[in-house]
């Protein structure tokens, strides 16, 4: 069973990921790194972070807001 504090922690993780999904602060930035715009690298990093968070969530807390409420 997952504690209430851990539920709030996961909510915070997912809300943070949602807030960082669109890099508003990079709009209009034309900086290029390794041949790609910096906003593309932002999305690559965001996708890696999201996949790690989901993997950890699936391993530790699957059942929090997912599945049958048994």
Phi and psi in radians as a Rosetta constraint file:
Dihedral C 1 N 2 CA 2 C 2 CIRCULARHARMONIC -1.633 0.35
Dihedral N 2 CA 2 C 2 N 3 CIRCULARHARMONIC 2.345 0.35
Dihedral C 2 N 3 CA 3 C 3 CIRCULARHARMONIC -1.263 0.35
Dihedral N 3 CA 3 C 3 N 4 CIRCULARHARMONIC 2.853 0.35
Dihedral C 3 N 4 CA 4 C 4 CIRCULARHARMONIC -1.083 0.35
Dihedral N 4 CA 4 C 4 N 5 CIRCULARHARMONIC -0.705 0.35
Dihedral C 4 N 5 CA 5 C 5 CIRCULARHARMONIC -1.084 0.35
Dihedral N 5 CA 5 C 5 N 6 CIRCULARHARMONIC -0.703 0.35
Dihedral C 5 N 6 CA 6 C 6 CIRCULARHARMONIC -1.194 0.35
Dihedral N 6 CA 6 C 6 N 7 CIRCULARHARMONIC -0.629 0.35
Dihedral C 6 N 7 CA 7 C 7 CIRCULARHARMONIC -1.047 0.35
Dihedral N 7 CA 7 C 7 N 8 CIRCULARHARMONIC -0.805 0.35
Dihedral C 7 N 8 CA 8 C 8 CIRCULARHARMONIC -1.142 0.35
Dihedral N 8 CA 8 C 8 N 9 CIRCULARHARMONIC -0.607 0.35
Dihedral C 8 N 9 CA 9 C 9 CIRCULARHARMONIC -1.098 0.35
Dihedral N 9 CA 9 C 9 N 10 CIRCULARHARMONIC -0.791 0.35
Dihedral C 9 N 10 CA 10 C 10 CIRCULARHARMONIC -1.145 0.35
Dihedral N 10 CA 10 C 10 N 11 CIRCULARHARMONIC -0.652 0.35
Dihedral C 10 N 11 CA 11 C 11 CIRCULARHARMONIC -1.062 0.35
Dihedral N 11 CA 11 C 11 N 12 CIRCULARHARMONIC -0.728 0.35
Dihedral C 11 N 12 CA 12 C 12 CIRCULARHARMONIC -1.107 0.35
Dihedral N 12 CA 12 C 12 N 13 CIRCULARHARMONIC -0.724 0.35
Dihedral C 12 N 13 CA 13 C 13 CIRCULARHARMONIC -1.067 0.35
Dihedral N 13 CA 13 C 13 N 14 CIRCULARHARMONIC -0.833 0.35
Dihedral C 13 N 14 CA 14 C 14 CIRCULARHARMONIC -1.220 0.35
Dihedral N 14 CA 14 C 14 N 15 CIRCULARHARMONIC -0.643 0.35
Dihedral C 14 N 15 CA 15 C 15 CIRCULARHARMONIC -1.138 0.35
Dihedral N 15 CA 15 C 15 N 16 CIRCULARHARMONIC -0.659 0.35
Dihedral C 15 N 16 CA 16 C 16 CIRCULARHARMONIC -1.130 0.35
Dihedral N 16 CA 16 C 16 N 17 CIRCULARHARMONIC -0.764 0.35
Dihedral C 16 N 17 CA 17 C 17 CIRCULARHARMONIC -1.078 0.35
Dihedral N 17 CA 17 C 17 N 18 CIRCULARHARMONIC -0.700 0.35
Dihedral C 17 N 18 CA 18 C 18 CIRCULARHARMONIC -1.135 0.35
Dihedral N 18 CA 18 C 18 N 19 CIRCULARHARMONIC -0.743 0.35
Dihedral C 18 N 19 CA 19 C 19 CIRCULARHARMONIC -1.132 0.35
Dihedral N 19 CA 19 C 19 N 20 CIRCULARHARMONIC -0.548 0.35
Dihedral C 19 N 20 CA 20 C 20 CIRCULARHARMONIC -1.594 0.35
Dihedral N 20 CA 20 C 20 N 21 CIRCULARHARMONIC -0.003 0.35
Dihedral C 20 N 21 CA 21 C 21 CIRCULARHARMONIC -1.104 0.35
Dihedral N 21 CA 21 C 21 N 22 CIRCULARHARMONIC -0.656 0.35
Dihedral C 21 N 22 CA 22 C 22 CIRCULARHARMONIC -1.973 0.35
Dihedral N 22 CA 22 C 22 N 23 CIRCULARHARMONIC 1.994 0.35
Dihedral C 22 N 23 CA 23 C 23 CIRCULARHARMONIC -1.417 0.35
Dihedral N 23 CA 23 C 23 N 24 CIRCULARHARMONIC 1.333 0.35
Dihedral C 23 N 24 CA 24 C 24 CIRCULARHARMONIC -0.941 0.35
Dihedral N 24 CA 24 C 24 N 25 CIRCULARHARMONIC -0.646 0.35
Dihedral C 24 N 25 CA 25 C 25 CIRCULARHARMONIC -1.224 0.35
Dihedral N 25 CA 25 C 25 N 26 CIRCULARHARMONIC -0.203 0.35
Dihedral C 25 N 26 CA 26 C 26 CIRCULARHARMONIC -1.724 0.35
Dihedral N 26 CA 26 C 26 N 27 CIRCULARHARMONIC -0.034 0.35
Dihedral C 26 N 27 CA 27 C 27 CIRCULARHARMONIC -1.114 0.35
Dihedral N 27 CA 27 C 27 N 28 CIRCULARHARMONIC 2.311 0.35
Dihedral C 27 N 28 CA 28 C 28 CIRCULARHARMONIC 1.492 0.35
Dihedral N 28 CA 28 C 28 N 29 CIRCULARHARMONIC -0.077 0.35
Dihedral C 28 N 29 CA 29 C 29 CIRCULARHARMONIC -1.481 0.35
Dihedral N 29 CA 29 C 29 N 30 CIRCULARHARMONIC 2.123 0.35
Dihedral C 29 N 30 CA 30 C 30 CIRCULARHARMONIC -1.809 0.35
Dihedral N 30 CA 30 C 30 N 31 CIRCULARHARMONIC 0.304 0.35
Dihedral C 30 N 31 CA 31 C 31 CIRCULARHARMONIC -1.134 0.35
Dihedral N 31 CA 31 C 31 N 32 CIRCULARHARMONIC 2.365 0.35
Dihedral C 31 N 32 CA 32 C 32 CIRCULARHARMONIC -2.047 0.35
Dihedral N 32 CA 32 C 32 N 33 CIRCULARHARMONIC 2.307 0.35
Dihedral C 32 N 33 CA 33 C 33 CIRCULARHARMONIC -2.213 0.35
Dihedral N 33 CA 33 C 33 N 34 CIRCULARHARMONIC 2.183 0.35
Dihedral C 33 N 34 CA 34 C 34 CIRCULARHARMONIC 0.930 0.35
Dihedral N 34 CA 34 C 34 N 35 CIRCULARHARMONIC 0.638 0.35
Dihedral C 34 N 35 CA 35 C 35 CIRCULARHARMONIC 1.493 0.35
Dihedral N 35 CA 35 C 35 N 36 CIRCULARHARMONIC -0.020 0.35
Dihedral C 35 N 36 CA 36 C 36 CIRCULARHARMONIC -2.192 0.35
Dihedral N 36 CA 36 C 36 N 37 CIRCULARHARMONIC 2.565 0.35
Dihedral C 36 N 37 CA 37 C 37 CIRCULARHARMONIC -1.043 0.35
Dihedral N 37 CA 37 C 37 N 38 CIRCULARHARMONIC 2.600 0.35
Dihedral C 37 N 38 CA 38 C 38 CIRCULARHARMONIC -1.071 0.35
Dihedral N 38 CA 38 C 38 N 39 CIRCULARHARMONIC -0.518 0.35
Dihedral C 38 N 39 CA 39 C 39 CIRCULARHARMONIC -1.186 0.35
Dihedral N 39 CA 39 C 39 N 40 CIRCULARHARMONIC -0.484 0.35
Dihedral C 39 N 40 CA 40 C 40 CIRCULARHARMONIC -1.187 0.35
Dihedral N 40 CA 40 C 40 N 41 CIRCULARHARMONIC -0.725 0.35
Dihedral C 40 N 41 CA 41 C 41 CIRCULARHARMONIC -1.110 0.35
Dihedral N 41 CA 41 C 41 N 42 CIRCULARHARMONIC -0.619 0.35
Dihedral C 41 N 42 CA 42 C 42 CIRCULARHARMONIC -1.014 0.35
Dihedral N 42 CA 42 C 42 N 43 CIRCULARHARMONIC -0.804 0.35
Dihedral C 42 N 43 CA 43 C 43 CIRCULARHARMONIC -1.179 0.35
Dihedral N 43 CA 43 C 43 N 44 CIRCULARHARMONIC -0.646 0.35
Dihedral C 43 N 44 CA 44 C 44 CIRCULARHARMONIC -1.053 0.35
Dihedral N 44 CA 44 C 44 N 45 CIRCULARHARMONIC -0.846 0.35
Dihedral C 44 N 45 CA 45 C 45 CIRCULARHARMONIC -1.096 0.35
Dihedral N 45 CA 45 C 45 N 46 CIRCULARHARMONIC -0.718 0.35
Dihedral C 45 N 46 CA 46 C 46 CIRCULARHARMONIC -1.106 0.35
Dihedral N 46 CA 46 C 46 N 47 CIRCULARHARMONIC -0.718 0.35
Dihedral C 46 N 47 CA 47 C 47 CIRCULARHARMONIC -1.144 0.35
Dihedral N 47 CA 47 C 47 N 48 CIRCULARHARMONIC -0.694 0.35
Dihedral C 47 N 48 CA 48 C 48 CIRCULARHARMONIC -1.113 0.35
Dihedral N 48 CA 48 C 48 N 49 CIRCULARHARMONIC -0.819 0.35
Dihedral C 48 N 49 CA 49 C 49 CIRCULARHARMONIC -1.073 0.35
Dihedral N 49 CA 49 C 49 N 50 CIRCULARHARMONIC -0.744 0.35
Dihedral C 49 N 50 CA 50 C 50 CIRCULARHARMONIC -1.117 0.35
Dihedral N 50 CA 50 C 50 N 51 CIRCULARHARMONIC -0.726 0.35
Dihedral C 50 N 51 CA 51 C 51 CIRCULARHARMONIC -1.173 0.35
Dihedral N 51 CA 51 C 51 N 52 CIRCULARHARMONIC -0.656 0.35
Dihedral C 51 N 52 CA 52 C 52 CIRCULARHARMONIC -1.151 0.35
Dihedral N 52 CA 52 C 52 N 53 CIRCULARHARMONIC -0.738 0.35
Dihedral C 52 N 53 CA 53 C 53 CIRCULARHARMONIC -1.100 0.35
Dihedral N 53 CA 53 C 53 N 54 CIRCULARHARMONIC -0.749 0.35
Dihedral C 53 N 54 CA 54 C 54 CIRCULARHARMONIC -1.177 0.35
Dihedral N 54 CA 54 C 54 N 55 CIRCULARHARMONIC -0.691 0.35
Dihedral C 54 N 55 CA 55 C 55 CIRCULARHARMONIC -1.079 0.35
Dihedral N 55 CA 55 C 55 N 56 CIRCULARHARMONIC -0.756 0.35
Dihedral C 55 N 56 CA 56 C 56 CIRCULARHARMONIC -1.143 0.35
Dihedral N 56 CA 56 C 56 N 57 CIRCULARHARMONIC -0.726 0.35
Dihedral C 56 N 57 CA 57 C 57 CIRCULARHARMONIC -1.076 0.35
Dihedral N 57 CA 57 C 57 N 58 CIRCULARHARMONIC -0.789 0.35
Dihedral C 57 N 58 CA 58 C 58 CIRCULARHARMONIC -1.125 0.35
Dihedral N 58 CA 58 C 58 N 59 CIRCULARHARMONIC -0.568 0.35
Dihedral C 58 N 59 CA 59 C 59 CIRCULARHARMONIC -1.372 0.35
Dihedral N 59 CA 59 C 59 N 60 CIRCULARHARMONIC -0.715 0.35
Dihedral C 59 N 60 CA 60 C 60 CIRCULARHARMONIC -1.731 0.35
Dihedral N 60 CA 60 C 60 N 61 CIRCULARHARMONIC -0.632 0.35
Dihedral C 60 N 61 CA 61 C 61 CIRCULARHARMONIC -2.310 0.35
Dihedral N 61 CA 61 C 61 N 62 CIRCULARHARMONIC 0.405 0.35
Dihedral C 61 N 62 CA 62 C 62 CIRCULARHARMONIC -1.051 0.35
Dihedral N 62 CA 62 C 62 N 63 CIRCULARHARMONIC 2.285 0.35
Dihedral C 62 N 63 CA 63 C 63 CIRCULARHARMONIC 2.073 0.35
Dihedral N 63 CA 63 C 63 N 64 CIRCULARHARMONIC -0.360 0.35
Dihedral C 63 N 64 CA 64 C 64 CIRCULARHARMONIC -1.339 0.35
Dihedral N 64 CA 64 C 64 N 65 CIRCULARHARMONIC 1.886 0.35
Dihedral C 64 N 65 CA 65 C 65 CIRCULARHARMONIC 1.166 0.35
Dihedral N 65 CA 65 C 65 N 66 CIRCULARHARMONIC 0.169 0.35
Dihedral C 65 N 66 CA 66 C 66 CIRCULARHARMONIC -2.297 0.35
Dihedral N 66 CA 66 C 66 N 67 CIRCULARHARMONIC 2.375 0.35
Dihedral C 66 N 67 CA 67 C 67 CIRCULARHARMONIC 1.592 0.35
Dihedral N 67 CA 67 C 67 N 68 CIRCULARHARMONIC -3.029 0.35
Dihedral C 67 N 68 CA 68 C 68 CIRCULARHARMONIC -1.327 0.35
Dihedral N 68 CA 68 C 68 N 69 CIRCULARHARMONIC 2.294 0.35
Dihedral C 68 N 69 CA 69 C 69 CIRCULARHARMONIC -1.347 0.35
Dihedral N 69 CA 69 C 69 N 70 CIRCULARHARMONIC 1.474 0.35
